[in-house]
Amino acid sequence: MSLAVSVLRELLEAFPNWRPQMYFKSSMTALSHAMEDLVLAGEEEPLVIATFQQERFYRQETQRYKRIAQKSQQVYVLAAPETDFSNCSEAYEMVAFEPTDALTQEWHLVVIGQTFTSCLSCRERTNYGETRTFSGTSDNNRRFEGIWTCDPKLSQKAAQILLSRILIYRPELESKIQEAQKKYLQAQKKISKLVRLESLRVNPDPFVERLIAYLQAGQYKLIKANSSLAIKEEKERLINSVTAAIRRSLNSEEILQVAVGKLGEGLSICRCLIYRCTERDSQVEIEYEFIKQGNTSLKGQTWRLEKNPLFEKIIQSKEALNIDDVSNDPRVNQLQDLVKSCSISAWLVVPILYQGKLLGVVELHQCNPNPIAWKAEDILLVDAIATQVGVALIQAEAYANLEDLNEQLAALDRTRSNLVAITGHELRTPLSTIQVCLESLATEPDMSPELRQVMLNTALQDAERMRKLIQDFLTLSQLESGRIKWRPEPLSISECVDLALSHLKALSRDKTIPAIINLVEPNLPLVQADGEWLVEVISKLLDNACKFTSAEGIVTLAVSDHQKHTLAVTIADTGRGIEPNLLETVFERFYQEEGALRRSTGGTGLGLAICRQIVNGWGGEIWAESAGKNQGSQFHFTVPIFIPKDV
């Protein structure tokens, strides 16, 4: 006898007219307990054969079968051992069958008495035509296919098959099994008597069938409710996981990448896209994508939004838009090329909104040949996740703005510190000198005319120094506040350079400055700029170059073509140079390489900041270049070329 052969199959082959029914485990348990209660309530000594698929199922019924064993000596319990179950003879006969035995998939209970018989023989169905899409399936939802009957012949046949199986595992029970066969299976007169009695007594089948039908209906409802709850639980878990993942980060790129991955995996969709956009965007680049293997990637492609009917619809309605079958929807007629290239069969578009403002879009694509119907709960799920993404993006932007604000506050604090230091040094020093000179002139009437003139000159120089400092403050303030009225006009840049050089020489009559080489050609194109401010920029850059270059050094002026309709002015020197990491910092307000209180050259640290504001005013650029300390520096700025209106 093969252990792989199903007992139920042998029964159905022996009784081909019987048709198996479907039972839930809860129904099977109710039937088994009813059959066992019949034994416990009666006075007979029946043959009882029970099989349990696993030892853990048997443990729940141990005490019950100890009570049954007190009613009969012919009780056999079979189970696949897991821990303690083994072949032994105690209150009843225990039979441990192999895990490869077909009994591991079956449920049998056979009761044969002198006046009644009952048989329950079923096999578990693991593939019953539906896919279990939820986890945590209840044990009572397990399904079995088999027979429950009070028919004596079928019950005796089932007992015979099971006793034969027991002999394979417990050959030492042969005499006891022969006794059972003789008493319950082979006594023809008794069988006839059983048949007569069966015809006389009330047949319990109608009542039991109605009970089972009631249990089955209740079980179906329970499965449906459990399935619905499990699906809701899965979707809630997905929302919570997305929410938790995106809220762990304040980086918008990381938020969108996590959201698209979680959403695509959670809904098991072919393709999921998330992209940032506003209502005014005409196109957008796809940066965040989840795709199942075998589908075309759209990452890096440009997605057209202008004249896109789906995008226009979600802007108008502020709600999700779903298309179950793109081949039958007129809204995608203008997007057929996109549908074909992306193999889209069903489409879901959900806006990412925050307080009515569009921040982006979530798109889900089904790419299978057969279209699908988007479920209302799936649309609500994607909409809920889109809402969470919108909140997270706003939080990330707020955090980024806060960081920018903190940096600005830090810069403002540095500016304030520098302003205090510069004001204390640049204003107090000349004021002290002026005060000393004036006090000397007032208290020393016998001072020689020569010394008196020296005192006056010193006071005048420091007064001029203070005037320049205050003038730089006012100039920068006007430039930054936008109160300057620009008066652009066609100018000769060579003439502006000459004016700046004359101004520098006038201010440096009593100083030794480096040699200045003017390489600016007079026949250059005219430029469009405010002449006063253009001369101011050149003057300040020249003054800066001379200040940081020794008398033996060289300062060079040159002009060259920069870009179309633009000239670049370059002022280069052979002075102390600039460290590469400070090439941008030098244009900040109050920046001074040596510090405000220990520099070897005068100045406020506002000159280059003023130059940047002026150049930006006419739409130009300004930048510095240097190979490093003591290797000179070059300052460049651009000026637009004058273009006559009739050209």
VENHUDA-V174514 format. One record per backbone hydrogen bond with DSSP energy under -1.0 kcal/mol. NH is the residue of the N-H (numbers start at 1). CO is the residue of the C=O. If there is no record, write none. Layout:
# VENHUDA-V174514
NH_CO, NH_CO
This chain:
# VENHUDA-V174514
5_2, 10_6, 11_7, 12_8, 13_9, 14_10, 15_11, 18_15, 21_146, 23_144, 25_142, 26_140, 28_24, 29_25, 30_26, 31_27, 32_28, 33_29, 34_30, 35_31, 36_32, 37_33, 38_34, 39_35, 40_36, 41_37, 47_112, 48_74, 49_110, 50_76, 51_108, 52_78, 55_80, 58_54, 59_55, 61_58, 65_61, 66_62, 67_63, 68_64, 69_65, 71_68, 76_48, 77_93, 78_50, 79_95, 88_94, 90_92, 93_75, 94_88, 95_77, 97_79, 101_98, 102_3, 104_101, 105_102, 106_103, 107_122, 109_120, 110_49, 111_118, 112_47, 113_116, 118_111, 119_149, 120_109, 121_147, 122_107, 123_145, 124_105, 125_143, 141_138, 142_139, 144_23, 145_123, 146_21, 147_121, 149_119, 155_151, 156_152, 157_153, 158_154, 159_155, 160_156, 161_157, 162_158, 163_159, 164_160, 165_161, 166_162, 167_163, 169_165, 170_166, 173_170, 174_171, 177_173, 178_174, 179_175, 180_176, 181_177, 182_178, 183_179, 184_180, 185_181, 186_181, 188_186, 191_187, 192_188, 193_189, 194_190, 195_191, 196_192, 197_193, 198_194, 199_195, 200_196, 201_197, 208_204, 209_205, 210_206, 211_207, 212_208, 213_209, 214_210, 215_211, 216_212, 217_213, 218_214, 219_215, 220_216, 221_217, 222_218, 223_219, 224_220, 225_221, 226_222, 227_223, 228_224, 229_225, 230_226, 231_227, 232_228, 233_229, 234_230, 235_231, 236_232, 237_233, 238_234, 239_235, 240_236, 241_237, 242_238, 243_239, 244_240, 245_241, 246_242, 247_243, 255_251, 256_252, 257_253, 258_254, 259_255, 260_256, 261_257, 262_258, 263_259, 264_260, 265_261, 266_262, 267_263, 269_264, 271_365, 272_290, 273_363, 274_288, 275_361, 277_359, 281_278, 284_303, 286_301, 290_272, 292_270, 295_292, 300_286, 301_298, 303_284, 305_282, 306_282, 308_305, 312_308, 313_309, 314_310, 315_311, 316_312, 317_313, 318_314, 321_349, 323_347, 326_345, 328_325, 332_329, 333_330, 335_332, 339_335, 340_336, 341_337, 342_338, 344_339, 345_366, 346_366, 347_323, 348_364, 349_321, 350_362, 352_360, 354_357, 357_354, 359_352, 360_352, 361_275, 362_350, 363_273, 364_348, 365_271, 366_346, 379_375, 380_376, 381_377, 382_378, 383_379, 384_380, 385_381, 386_382, 387_383, 388_384, 389_385, 390_386, 391_387, 392_388, 393_389, 394_390, 395_391, 396_392, 397_393, 398_394, 399_395, 400_396, 401_397, 402_398, 403_399, 404_400, 405_401, 406_402, 407_403, 408_404, 409_405, 410_406, 411_407, 412_408, 413_409, 414_410, 415_411, 416_412, 417_413, 418_414, 419_415, 420_416, 421_417, 422_418, 423_419, 424_420, 425_421, 426_422, 427_423, 429_425, 431_427, 432_428, 433_429, 434_430, 435_431, 436_432, 437_433, 438_434, 439_435, 440_436, 441_437, 442_438, 443_439, 444_440, 447_444, 452_448, 453_449, 454_450, 455_451, 456_452, 457_453, 458_454, 459_455, 460_456, 461_457, 462_458, 463_459, 464_460, 465_461, 466_462, 467_463, 468_464, 469_465, 470_466, 471_467, 472_468, 473_469, 474_470, 475_471, 476_472, 477_473, 478_474, 479_475, 480_476, 481_477, 483_478, 489_529, 491_527, 496_492, 497_493, 498_494, 499_495, 500_496, 501_497, 502_498, 503_499, 504_500, 505_501, 506_502, 507_503, 508_504, 511_508, 515_553, 517_555, 519_557, 527_491, 528_640, 529_489, 534_530, 535_531, 536_532, 537_533, 538_534, 539_535, 540_536, 541_537, 542_538, 543_539, 544_540, 545_541, 546_542, 547_543, 548_544, 549_546, 553_550, 555_515, 556_572, 557_517, 558_570, 560_568, 562_566, 566_563, 567_639, 568_560, 569_637, 570_558, 571_635, 572_556, 573_633, 574_554, 576_548, 582_579, 583_580, 586_582, 587_584, 588_585, 590_605, 591_588, 595_592, 610_606, 611_607, 612_608, 613_609, 614_610, 615_611, 616_612, 617_613, 619_616, 620_615, 623_636, 625_634, 630_576, 631_628, 632_575, 634_625, 635_571, 636_623, 637_569, 638_621, 639_567, 641_565, 642_526, 647_644
